[in-house]
Amino acid sequence: MKKIIGNPIKSGNVEIAEYDFPEQMNWHEAKSACAALGDGWRLPTKEELNELYSLKDEIGGFADAYYWSSNEYYGNNAWVQYFFSGNQNANLKYAIYSVRAVR
């Protein structure tokens, strides 16, 4: 798990893990995997995720893929952000997407 955290990047009051999780996962798995890193690691909010997108070139290591946020949207959905275009939308929590932890 230390490989995911790496050398965290600081942006404002948030620390960003240096690496994505090596496998994509559904929303429930993503929440659990981030929490399992310990010490306050979690999924970013949709606002934090948008900030990560705006800094993606400075932070580095992001795929042109969808990333999970912690924000739920009407029960079976949660917000995601597409790191190719920057678009945010809600998708089913059982879809499989990329994950980057923050704290």
C-alpha positions in Angstrom: 0.0 0.0 0.0 2.9 2.4 0.5 3.5 2.2 -3.3 0.1 3.9 -3.7 0.8 6.7 -1.2 4.4 7.2 -2.4 5.5 10.7 -1.7 2.2 12.5 -1.2 1.7 15.8 -3.1 0.3 18.7 -1.0 -2.3 21.0 -2.6 -3.9 23.4 -0.1 -5.1 21.5 2.9 -5.2 18.2 1.0 -2.5 15.5 0.5 -2.8 13.5 -2.7 -1.4 10.0 -3.0 1.4 9.9 -5.6 -0.1 6.9 -7.5 -3.4 5.5 -8.5 -4.4 2.1 -7.2 -3.1 -0.5 -9.6 -6.5 -1.9 -10.4 -9.8 -0.2 -11.2 -12.7 -0.9 -8.8 -16.3 -0.2 -8.1 -17.3 2.7 -5.7 -17.7 0.5 -2.6 -14.3 -1.2 -3.2 -12.7 2.2 -3.8 -14.0 3.7 -0.5 -12.8 0.6 1.4 -9.4 0.5 -0.3 -8.7 4.2 0.5 -9.8 3.8 4.1 -7.5 0.7 4.3 -4.5 2.9 3.6 -5.1 4.2 7.2 -4.2 7.6 8.7 -7.1 9.5 7.1 -6.8 8.4 3.5 -10.1 8.5 1.6 -11.8 9.1 -1.8 -11.7 12.8 -2.8 -14.9 14.8 -2.9 -16.2 15.8 -6.3 -14.8 19.3 -5.7 -11.4 17.9 -4.7 -11.4 15.6 -7.7 -12.1 18.6 -10.0 -9.1 20.3 -8.3 -7.0 17.2 -9.0 -8.1 17.4 -12.6 -7.0 21.0 -12.9 -3.6 20.1 -11.4 -3.2 16.7 -13.2 -0.2 17.8 -15.2 1.6 19.1 -12.1 0.6 16.1 -10.0 1.2 13.5 -12.7 0.4 9.9 -13.1 -3.3 10.2 -14.0 -4.8 8.0 -16.7 -7.2 9.4 -19.3 -10.0 7.5 -17.4 -12.9 8.1 -15.0 -12.0 8.5 -11.3 -14.4 8.0 -8.4 -15.3 10.7 -5.9 -16.8 10.2 -2.5 -20.0 12.1 -3.4 -23.1 9.9 -3.8 -25.9 10.8 -6.2 -29.4 9.3 -5.6 -28.6 6.0 -4.0 -27.0 3.7 -6.5 -24.9 6.4 -8.2 -21.8 8.4 -7.3 -20.0 11.3 -9.0 -17.0 10.5 -11.3 -14.7 12.7 -13.3 -13.3 11.9 -16.7 -9.6 12.9 -16.7 -9.5 13.2 -20.5 -12.0 16.0 -20.8 -12.7 17.1 -17.2 -16.4 16.2 -17.4 -18.1 15.2 -14.2 -21.2 13.0 -14.1 -22.9 10.5 -11.9 -22.6 6.8 -12.7 -23.6 3.5 -11.1 -21.6 2.6 -8.0 -21.0 -0.8 -9.5 -19.1 0.5 -12.6 -15.3 0.0 -12.5 -13.2 3.1 -12.5 -9.8 4.4 -11.4 -9.0 5.5 -7.9 -6.6 8.1 -6.4 -6.7 8.6 -2.6 -6.4 11.9 -0.7 -6.3 12.9 3.0 
